[in-house]
Amino acid sequence: MNDLLAAYRYTTNNHVQIGASTWCGCCSCVQLFPAEEVVAWTGLTMDNLDDPKAIANQTALCPRCGMEAVLGDKSGVPLSAQFLARMNEAWFQRTLIRKPTPRK
């Protein structure tokens, strides 16, 4: 699970990472695609449109499903269908249901 936690941090504020990458993968739809297909980003407003830090902190939207769940190959995580499927299971499929703690 530690590798999944480490990889998850690369799915946000990843404009620079995606810009340096050749290939990307989406943890939501488990698709691989060329980095140049990423053309939609979140994180800019009319107030920070020209702020270089805000531009660098944009988050990529998947060109296939529109989710904020994109990893670039420059993140250092393995961009395989198997790894993306593990990410999908960990972040999009699991629902944790905890038994209530008995009250004393």
Backbone as a printed PyTorch tensor [residue, N CA C, xyz], in Angstrom:
tensor([[[  0.8160,  -1.1990,   0.0000],
         [  0.0000,   0.0000,   0.0000],
         [  0.8580,   1.2610,   0.0000]],

        [[  2.0620,   1.1970,   0.5550],
         [  2.9180,   2.3750,   0.5940],
         [  3.2440,   2.9040,  -0.7950]],

        [[  3.4230,   1.9940,  -1.7720],
         [  3.7020,   2.4530,  -3.1310],
         [  2.4960,   3.1780,  -3.7200]],

        [[  1.2980,   2.7630,  -3.3310],
         [  0.0920,   3.4300,  -3.8090],
         [ -0.0550,   4.8060,  -3.1780]],

        [[  0.2490,   4.9120,  -1.9030],
         [  0.2080,   6.2140,  -1.2410],
         [  1.2350,   7.1560,  -1.8400]],

        [[  2.4190,   6.6390,  -2.1030],
         [  3.4730,   7.4620,  -2.7060],
         [  3.0590,   7.9340,  -4.0930]],

        [[  2.4370,   7.0670,  -4.8690],
         [  2.0280,   7.4290,  -6.2280],
         [  0.8630,   8.4110,  -6.2270]],

        [[ -0.0360,   8.2770,  -5.2600],
         [ -1.2320,   9.1160,  -5.2310],
         [ -0.8940,  10.6050,  -5.1930]],

        [[  0.1750,  10.9650,  -4.5220],
         [  0.5420,  12.3870,  -4.4210],
         [  0.8660,  12.9950,  -5.7850]],

        [[  1.1950,  12.1660,  -6.7670],
         [  1.5190,  12.6730,  -8.1010],
         [  0.2900,  12.9050,  -8.9780]],

        [[ -0.8950,  12.6270,  -8.4500],
         [ -2.1150,  12.8330,  -9.2440],
         [ -2.6600,  14.2450,  -9.1090]],

        [[ -2.0490,  15.0720,  -8.2620],
         [ -2.4840,  16.4610,  -8.1230],
         [ -1.2870,  17.3880,  -8.2790]],

        [[ -1.5860,  18.6380,  -8.6090],
         [ -0.5330,  19.6520,  -8.7840],
         [  0.5820,  19.1150,  -9.6870]],

        [[  0.1990,  18.5190, -10.8000],
         [  1.1480,  17.7750, -11.6220],
         [  1.4280,  18.3710, -13.0020]],

        [[  1.1850,  19.6430, -13.1770],
         [  1.3870,  20.2730, -14.4830],
         [  2.8190,  20.0990, -14.9850]],

        [[  3.7960,  20.3450, -14.1330],
         [  5.2050,  20.2370, -14.5330],
         [  5.5510,  18.7860, -14.8510]],

        [[  5.1190,  17.8700, -13.9940],
         [  5.3960,  16.4450, -14.1930],
         [  4.7860,  15.9340, -15.4980]],

        [[  3.5490,  16.2780, -15.7730],
         [  2.8880,  15.8160, -17.0020],
         [  3.5580,  16.4600, -18.2150]],

        [[  3.9270,  17.7310, -18.0850],
         [  4.6110,  18.4120, -19.1880],
         [  5.9460,  17.7850, -19.5400]],

        [[  6.6070,  17.1790, -18.5730],
         [  7.9010,  16.5330, -18.8140],
         [  7.7520,  15.0680, -19.2230]],

        [[  6.5520,  14.5290, -19.1160],
         [  6.3190,  13.1090, -19.3860],
         [  6.0430,  12.8430, -20.8560]],

        [[  6.2760,  11.6000, -21.2450],
         [  5.9500,  11.1290, -22.5900],
         [  4.6330,  10.3680, -22.5730]],

        [[  4.4480,   9.5440, -21.5410],
         [  3.2380,   8.7390, -21.3920],
         [  2.5700,   9.0340, -20.0660]],

        [[  1.2570,   8.8830, -20.0510],
         [  0.4670,   9.0730, -18.8440],
         [ -0.5000,   7.9100, -18.6860]],

        [[ -0.9970,   7.7690, -17.4660],
         [ -2.0130,   6.7730, -17.1920],
         [ -3.0140,   7.3540, -16.2110]],

        [[ -4.2180,   6.8600, -16.2670],
         [ -5.2880,   7.3360, -15.3930],
         [ -5.6630,   6.2430, -14.3990]],

        [[ -5.6960,   6.6170, -13.1350],
         [ -6.0590,   5.6780, -12.0750],
         [ -7.5630,   5.4260, -12.0300]],

        [[ -8.3350,   6.2700, -12.6650],
         [ -9.7860,   6.0990, -12.6530],
         [-10.2490,   5.1570, -13.7610]],

        [[ -9.8800,   5.4550, -15.0010],
         [-10.3310,   4.6180, -16.1240],
         [ -9.2960,   3.5760, -16.5430]],

        [[ -8.1250,   3.5980, -15.9170],
         [ -7.0520,   2.6260, -16.1360],
         [ -6.6230,   2.6010, -17.6080]],

        [[ -6.5230,   3.7670, -18.2110],
         [ -6.0980,   3.8830, -19.6050],
         [ -4.7030,   4.5110, -19.6630]],

        [[ -3.9180,   4.1170, -20.6530],
         [ -2.6260,   4.7330, -20.9450],
         [ -2.7790,   5.5840, -22.1950]],

        [[ -2.0710,   6.7290, -22.2440],
         [ -2.1890,   7.6320, -23.3850],
         [ -0.9620,   8.5410, -23.4310]],

        [[ -0.6640,   9.0890, -24.6200],
         [  0.4540,  10.0350, -24.7350],
         [  0.1790,  11.2940, -23.9100]],

        [[  1.2200,  11.8290, -23.3070],
         [  1.0680,  13.0080, -22.4430],
         [  0.4750,  14.1960, -23.1920]],

        [[  0.7460,  14.3110, -24.4780],
         [  0.2230,  15.4650, -25.2090],
         [ -1.2940,  15.4440, -25.3500]],

        [[ -1.9290,  14.3140, -25.0230],
         [ -3.3920,  14.2650, -25.0450],
         [ -4.0150,  15.0000, -23.8630]],

        [[ -3.2240,  15.2680, -22.8250],
         [ -3.7430,  16.0030, -21.6690],
         [ -3.8190,  17.4780, -22.0500]],

        [[ -5.0250,  17.9890, -22.1720],
         [ -5.2170,  19.3880, -22.5660],
         [ -6.1110,  20.1510, -21.5950]],

        [[ -6.6730,  19.4480, -20.6220],
         [ -7.5550,  20.1000, -19.6590],
         [ -6.9280,  20.0170, -18.2690]],

        [[ -7.0440,  21.1380, -17.5480],
         [ -6.4170,  21.2650, -16.2340],
         [ -7.3690,  21.9630, -15.2740]],

        [[ -7.1930,  21.7010, -13.9860],
         [ -7.9230,  22.4310, -12.9560],
         [ -6.9190,  23.2160, -12.1200]],

        [[ -7.3930,  24.2410, -11.4520],
         [ -6.5400,  24.9590, -10.5240],
         [ -6.3560,  26.4330, -10.8090]],

        [[ -6.7220,  26.8910, -11.9770],
         [ -6.5860,  28.3140, -12.2730],
         [ -7.9250,  29.0170, -12.1340]],

        [[ -7.8530,  30.2520, -11.6770],
         [ -9.0290,  31.1120, -11.6040],
         [ -8.6840,  32.4140, -12.3150]],

        [[ -9.6220,  33.2790, -12.4550],
         [ -9.3440,  34.5770, -13.0700],
         [ -8.3480,  35.3810, -12.2320]],

        [[ -8.2820,  35.0980, -10.9390],
         [ -7.3790,  35.8200, -10.0530],
         [ -5.9290,  35.3550, -10.1470]],

        [[ -5.6910,  34.1030, -10.5280],
         [ -4.3150,  33.6060, -10.5770],
         [ -3.8870,  33.1310, -11.9580]],

        [[ -4.5790,  33.5790, -12.9730],
         [ -4.3410,  33.1500, -14.3480],
         [ -2.9140,  33.3680, -14.8210]],

        [[ -2.2520,  34.4050, -14.3350],
         [ -0.8910,  34.7140, -14.7640],
         [  0.1600,  34.3860, -13.7070]],

        [[ -0.2200,  33.7230, -12.6460],
         [  0.7010,  33.3900, -11.5650],
         [  1.4630,  32.1020, -11.9110]],

        [[  2.7870,  32.1870, -12.0860],
         [  3.5730,  30.9990, -12.4560],
         [  3.4290,  29.8390, -11.4670]],

        [[  3.3240,  30.1470, -10.1730],
         [  3.1640,  29.0840,  -9.1860],
         [  1.8220,  28.3900,  -9.3650]],

        [[  0.7800,  29.1570,  -9.6010],
         [ -0.5520,  28.5750,  -9.8160],
         [ -0.5680,  27.7300, -11.0860]],

        [[  0.1120,  28.1940, -12.1210],
         [  0.1860,  27.4340, -13.3670],
         [  0.8790,  26.1010, -13.1210]],

        [[  1.9970,  26.1160, -12.3940],
         [  2.7440,  24.8950, -12.0980],
         [  1.9450,  23.9350, -11.2220]],

        [[  1.0180,  24.4580, -10.4300],
         [  0.2390,  23.6310,  -9.5030],
         [ -1.0910,  23.1630, -10.0730]],

        [[ -1.3030,  23.3330, -11.3670],
         [ -2.5300,  22.8270, -11.9700],
         [ -2.5470,  21.3030, -11.9160]],

        [[ -3.7350,  20.7450, -11.9410],
         [ -3.9130,  19.2980, -11.9150],
         [ -4.5020,  18.8460, -13.2440]],

        [[ -3.8910,  17.8130, -13.8160],
         [ -4.3280,  17.2840, -15.1100],
         [ -5.6650,  16.5730, -14.9950]],

        [[ -6.4770,  16.7420, -16.0280],
         [ -7.7210,  15.9770, -16.1670],
         [ -7.4970,  14.9240, -17.2450]],

        [[ -7.9370,  13.7230, -16.9750],
         [ -7.7650,  12.6280, -17.9350],
         [ -8.5160,  12.9330, -19.2270]],

        [[ -7.8500,  12.7870, -20.3790],
         [ -8.5390,  13.0430, -21.6530],
         [ -9.5650,  11.9740, -21.9990]],

        [[ -9.5550,  10.8580, -21.3120],
         [-10.4950,   9.7710, -21.6010],
         [-11.7420,   9.8280, -20.7120]],

        [[-11.5420,  10.1290, -19.4130],
         [-12.6990,  10.0850, -18.5000],
         [-12.9370,  11.4000, -17.7540]],

        [[-12.0050,  12.3470, -17.8400],
         [-12.1840,  13.6470, -17.2180],
         [-11.8490,  13.7250, -15.7330]],

        [[-11.3480,  12.6500, -15.1630],
         [-11.0530,  12.6310, -13.7250],
         [ -9.6810,  13.2420, -13.4290]],

        [[ -9.5330,  13.7360, -12.2210],
         [ -8.2500,  14.2470, -11.7280],
         [ -7.4770,  13.0720, -11.1450]],

        [[ -7.0000,  12.1760, -12.0030],
         [ -6.3590,  10.9410, -11.5410],
         [ -5.2260,  10.5320, -12.4750]],

        [[ -4.5190,  11.5160, -13.0350],
         [ -3.5040,  11.2560, -14.0550],
         [ -2.1140,  11.2000, -13.4310]],

        [[ -1.3570,  10.1900, -13.8370],
         [  0.0540,  10.0490, -13.4700],
         [  0.8870,  10.1190, -14.7330]],

        [[  2.0010,  10.8340, -14.6870],
         [  2.9280,  10.8680, -15.8090],
         [  4.0930,   9.9330, -15.5760]],

        [[  4.7540,   9.5080, -16.6680],
         [  5.8830,   8.6000, -16.4950],
         [  7.0590,   9.2620, -15.7820]],

        [[  7.1120,  10.5820, -15.7400],
         [  8.1760,  11.2810, -15.0100],
         [  7.9380,  11.2960, -13.5010]],

        [[  6.8230,  10.7410, -13.0590],
         [  6.5640,  10.6460, -11.6200],
         [  7.4330,   9.5640, -10.9840]],

        [[  7.9080,   8.6480, -11.8070],
         [  8.7250,   7.5600, -11.2890],
         [  7.9320,   6.3310, -10.8880]],

        [[  6.6230,   6.3790, -11.0010],
         [  5.8090,   5.2020, -10.6740],
         [  5.5970,   4.3800, -11.9410]],

        [[  5.4010,   3.0810, -11.7890],
         [  5.2220,   2.2330, -12.9720],
         [  3.8730,   2.4940, -13.6440]],

        [[  3.9200,   2.8550, -14.9080],
         [  2.6670,   3.1090, -15.6440],
         [  2.2540,   1.8480, -16.3990]],

        [[  1.8500,   0.8580, -15.6650],
         [  1.3490,  -0.3700, -16.2750],
         [ -0.1360,  -0.5010, -15.9500]],

        [[ -0.8140,  -1.2890, -16.7480],
         [ -2.2360,  -1.5160, -16.4920],
         [ -2.4360,  -2.1410, -15.1170]],

        [[ -1.5130,  -2.9980, -14.7030],
         [ -1.6320,  -3.6510, -13.4060],
         [ -1.5190,  -2.6290, -12.2680]],

        [[ -0.5410,  -1.7250, -12.3650],
         [ -0.3690,  -0.7300, -11.3120],
         [ -1.5580,   0.2300, -11.2760]],

        [[ -2.0040,   0.6850, -12.4460],
         [ -3.1580,   1.5790, -12.5000],
         [ -4.4090,   0.8990, -11.9410]],

        [[ -4.5430,  -0.3990, -12.1840],
         [ -5.6920,  -1.1470, -11.6440],
         [ -5.6120,  -1.2140, -10.1210]],

        [[ -4.4210,  -1.3740,  -9.5770],
         [ -4.2520,  -1.3650,  -8.1230],
         [ -4.6020,   0.0090,  -7.5590]],

        [[ -4.1710,   1.0590,  -8.2520],
         [ -4.5150,   2.4170,  -7.8250],
         [ -6.0300,   2.6130,  -7.8660]],

        [[ -6.6550,   2.1330,  -8.9280],
         [ -8.0960,   2.2560,  -9.0710],
         [ -8.8120,   1.5540,  -7.9310]],

        [[ -8.3680,   0.3600,  -7.6200],
         [ -9.0040,  -0.3860,  -6.5360],
         [ -8.8320,   0.3370,  -5.2030]],

        [[ -7.6380,   0.8690,  -4.9650],
         [ -7.3670,   1.5260,  -3.6860],
         [ -8.1190,   2.8420,  -3.5360]],

        [[ -8.2380,   3.6260,  -4.6060],
         [ -8.7930,   4.9750,  -4.4780],
         [-10.2170,   5.1250,  -4.9850]],

        [[-10.6720,   4.2230,  -5.8630],
         [-11.9960,   4.4140,  -6.4500],
         [-12.9750,   3.2870,  -6.1620]],

        [[-12.4900,   2.1180,  -5.7560],
         [-13.3840,   0.9710,  -5.6010],
         [-13.6570,   0.5870,  -4.1590]],

        [[-12.7650,   0.8940,  -3.2790],
         [-12.8850,   0.4170,  -1.9020],
         [-13.7530,   1.3410,  -1.0630]],

        [[-14.5870,   0.7470,  -0.3140],
         [-15.3620,   1.4640,   0.6880],
         [-15.0710,   0.7900,   2.0170]],

        [[-14.5720,   1.5410,   2.9320],
         [-14.2760,   0.9920,   4.2420],
         [-15.4860,   1.1550,   5.1450]],

        [[-15.9200,   0.0660,   5.7030],
         [-17.0220,   0.0920,   6.6530],
         [-16.4680,  -0.4450,   7.9670]],

        [[-16.4880,   0.3930,   8.9400],
         [-15.9490,  -0.0060,  10.2440],
         [-17.0880,  -0.2890,  11.1960]],

        [[-16.8750,  -1.3270,  11.9720],
         [-17.8670,  -1.6410,  13.0070],
         [-17.8310,  -0.5400,  14.0440]],

        [[-18.9730,  -0.1240,  14.5070],
         [-18.9950,   0.9010,  15.5480],
         [-18.3380,   0.3570,  16.8250]],

        [[-17.6440,   1.2230,  17.4850],
         [-17.0330,   0.8550,  18.7480],
         [-18.1370,   0.7920,  19.8040]],

        [[-18.2090,  -0.3210,  20.5250],
         [-19.2450,  -0.4310,  21.5500],
         [-19.0710,   0.6650,  22.6060]],

        [[-20.1730,   1.2370,  22.9720],
         [-20.1430,   2.2710,  24.0110],
         [-20.2070,   1.6090,  25.3640]],

        [[-19.4430,   2.1460,  26.2550],
         [-19.3970,   1.5790,  27.5990],
         [-20.2870,   2.3270,  28.5460]]])
